[in-house]
Amino acid sequence: MELIPELDADYIILQLDAEGGAEQFKEVTDSPLWKNVPAVQKNNIFSPEYWLYKSWGTIGREEIVDEVLKFIK
C-alpha cells in the first residue's frame, strides 16, 4: 500500500489471481491513496483475461499486444 502514491501511470493493466485476487484488489481500491493515481482518475484500469497461457507462444504474445493496444486507444 505504501507504494501506491508512487504509481504515476496513465494506464494500469492487471490480472487478478483466482485465489484471493479480488479481495486484495478491493483492499487496494478502497484505499484513499488509490484515488490519487492518474490512471484511476482517468478510469484507465483494465483487467484482461488470464494471459499466462497466451504468453507461452508467439501467437499468444501477439494477442496480448493487440489487447493492450485496444485498452490504450
C-alpha positions, 0 to 999 in steps of 0.5 A: 500500500505504501507504494501506491502514491508512487504509481504515476501511470496513465494506464494500469493493466492487471490480472487478478489471481483466482485465489484471493485476487479480488479481495486484495484488489478491493483492499487496494481500491478502497484505499484513499491513496488509490484515488490519487493515481492518474490512471484511476482518475482517468478510469484507465484500469483494465483487467484482461483475461488470464494471459499466462497461457497466451504468453507461452507462444508467439501467437499468444504474445501477439494477442496480448499486444493487440489487447493492450493496444485496444485498452490504450486507444 
